[in-house]
Amino acid sequence: MTSAASTPKGERRRAALVAAAAQLLAEGGFEAIRHRAVAERAELPLASTTYYFDSLDDLIYAAAEHHGRSELEKGRTQLAQLSVDRRGVGTLVELVLDQLLGSDPSYEAVLLRYERLVATGRRPYLRPLMRTLAGELRELLTAIFVRSGTSIDPQRLDRLIALVDGTVVNALIAVDPDPRGLAARRLHAELA
């Protein structure tokens, strides 16, 4: 409902709902995004969720886009602060894992991240967005490698991402308390 959000007040309310839904997504996955929960988190009337969004799927899409773009922006800020220097492998590994796993190394945070990624498969309307965000993430990772004095081709980058994903998924299955640490060791060995 574009006209509803075209006023400054409407834009603020819609943005508050999207931000609230993105927070719920990060904290509890797609199942945490419900009209009532989003309205309460945004401190807005329940009816506002259906006023500004045609469906729950529209709200989930907006939350996923907001969350993904916020993470990419953090990564771009991190990239902008990097000097153009050759880095040690350990530093490069941490930069890459920040982009792939987020900055919170806790088991629960990593588990939630992968649950969100896997759950995308059950939401076909999110697939084009996730492909776009994944492409932007690959561009960001490539820039981090280049800024760190290490060139990388797209195929090697894909293999490194697959290495991290496979390591993390297996660590989650084994209930390893430190999936990020395990991924860091494997990635370090691959890059050394």
C-alpha positions in Angstrom: 0.0 0.0 0.0 2.4 2.6 -1.3 0.1 5.6 -0.7 -0.2 4.8 3.0 3.5 5.1 3.5 4.0 8.1 1.2 3.6 10.7 4.0 6.5 11.3 6.4 4.5 9.8 9.3 3.6 6.8 7.2 7.2 6.3 6.1 8.4 6.5 9.7 5.7 4.0 10.8 6.5 1.6 8.0 10.3 1.9 8.7 9.6 1.1 12.4 7.7 -2.0 11.5 10.4 -3.2 9.1 13.1 -2.6 11.7 11.1 -4.4 14.4 10.4 -7.3 12.1 14.2 -7.4 11.2 15.1 -7.6 14.9 12.6 -10.4 15.4 14.0 -12.2 12.4 17.6 -11.9 13.8 16.5 -13.1 17.3 14.1 -15.9 16.4 14.0 -16.6 12.7 11.0 -16.3 10.3 8.6 -17.9 12.8 9.2 -15.0 15.2 7.7 -12.5 12.7 4.0 -12.3 13.5 1.8 -9.3 13.1 1.2 -8.9 16.8 4.9 -9.4 17.7 6.0 -6.8 15.1 3.5 -4.3 16.2 4.4 -4.7 19.9 8.1 -4.4 19.1 7.5 -1.3 17.0 5.1 0.1 19.6 2.4 0.6 17.0 -1.2 -0.6 16.8 -1.6 -4.1 15.5 -3.7 -2.9 12.5 -0.6 -0.9 11.3 1.0 -4.2 10.1 -1.8 -4.9 7.7 -2.2 -1.3 6.8 1.4 -0.9 5.6 1.9 -4.5 4.3 -0.5 -6.5 2.1 0.5 -9.8 3.7 2.8 -11.4 6.3 5.0 -12.5 3.4 5.4 -8.8 2.4 6.4 -8.0 5.9 8.9 -10.9 6.0 10.4 -9.9 2.7 10.9 -6.3 3.9 12.5 -7.7 7.2 14.8 -10.0 5.3 15.9 -7.3 3.0 16.4 -4.8 5.8 18.4 -7.3 7.8 20.5 -8.4 4.9 21.2 -4.9 3.7 22.1 -3.8 7.3 24.6 -6.7 7.5 26.1 -5.8 4.2 26.4 -2.1 5.2 28.3 -3.2 8.4 30.7 -5.2 6.1 31.1 -2.3 3.8 31.9 0.0 6.7 34.4 -2.5 8.0 36.0 -2.7 4.4 36.2 1.1 4.2 38.2 1.2 7.5 40.7 -1.3 6.2 44.1 0.0 5.1 45.5 -1.4 1.8 48.0 -3.7 3.4 48.8 -7.4 3.3 47.2 -8.9 6.4 48.0 -12.0 8.3 45.9 -15.0 7.6 44.3 -14.9 11.0 43.0 -11.4 10.5 41.8 -12.2 7.0 39.9 -15.2 8.4 38.2 -13.1 11.0 37.2 -10.5 8.4 35.7 -13.2 6.2 33.9 -15.0 9.0 32.4 -11.7 10.2 30.7 -11.4 6.8 29.7 -15.1 6.6 28.7 -15.8 10.2 28.2 -12.3 11.7 30.1 -10.8 14.6 28.4 -12.8 17.4 30.4 -16.0 17.7 28.0 -17.7 20.1 26.5 -21.1 19.1 23.0 -19.7 19.3 23.7 -16.8 17.0 25.4 -19.0 14.4 22.6 -21.6 14.6 19.9 -18.9 14.1 21.8 -17.5 11.1 21.9 -20.9 9.4 18.3 -21.6 10.3 17.3 -18.4 8.5 19.3 -19.3 5.4 17.9 -22.8 5.2 14.3 -21.6 5.9 14.6 -19.4 2.8 14.1 -22.5 0.7 10.5 -22.8 2.1 9.8 -19.2 1.0 10.1 -19.0 -2.8 9.3 -15.3 -2.8 12.6 -14.7 -0.9 14.8 -16.5 -3.3 15.5 -13.6 -5.8 16.3 -11.3 -2.8 18.6 -13.9 -1.3 20.4 -14.4 -4.6 20.9 -10.6 -4.9 22.2 -10.3 -1.4 24.5 -13.3 -1.9 25.9 -11.7 -5.0 26.6 -8.5 -3.1 28.2 -10.5 -0.3 30.5 -12.2 -2.8 31.5 -8.7 -4.1 32.2 -7.5 -0.6 34.3 -10.6 0.3 36.3 -10.2 -3.0 37.0 -6.6 -2.0 38.1 -7.6 1.4 40.6 -10.1 -0.1 41.9 -7.5 -2.5 42.2 -4.9 0.2 44.1 -7.4 2.3 46.6 -8.0 -0.5 45.2 -11.4 -1.6 43.7 -11.9 -5.0 40.9 -14.4 -5.3 38.9 -15.7 -8.2 35.2 -16.4 -8.0 35.6 -20.2 -8.1 38.0 -20.2 -5.1 35.7 -17.8 -3.2 32.8 -20.1 -3.8 34.9 -23.1 -2.5 35.9 -21.1 0.6 32.3 -20.2 1.3 31.3 -23.8 0.8 34.1 -24.9 3.2 32.8 -22.5 5.9 29.2 -23.5 5.3 29.9 -27.2 5.4 32.1 -26.9 8.5 29.5 -24.9 10.3 26.6 -27.2 9.4 28.6 -30.2 10.6 29.5 -28.5 13.8 25.9 -27.6 14.4 24.8 -31.2 13.8 27.5 -32.4 16.3 26.5 -29.6 18.7 30.0 -28.3 18.8 29.9 -25.4 21.2 32.2 -23.3 18.9 31.2 -23.6 15.2 32.9 -20.3 14.4 36.1 -21.4 15.9 36.1 -24.7 14.0 35.3 -22.8 10.7 38.2 -20.4 11.5 40.6 -23.2 11.9 39.5 -24.9 8.7 39.6 -21.6 6.7 43.0 -20.7 8.2 44.4 -24.0 7.1 43.0 -23.5 3.6 44.4 -19.9 3.3 47.8 -20.5 4.9 
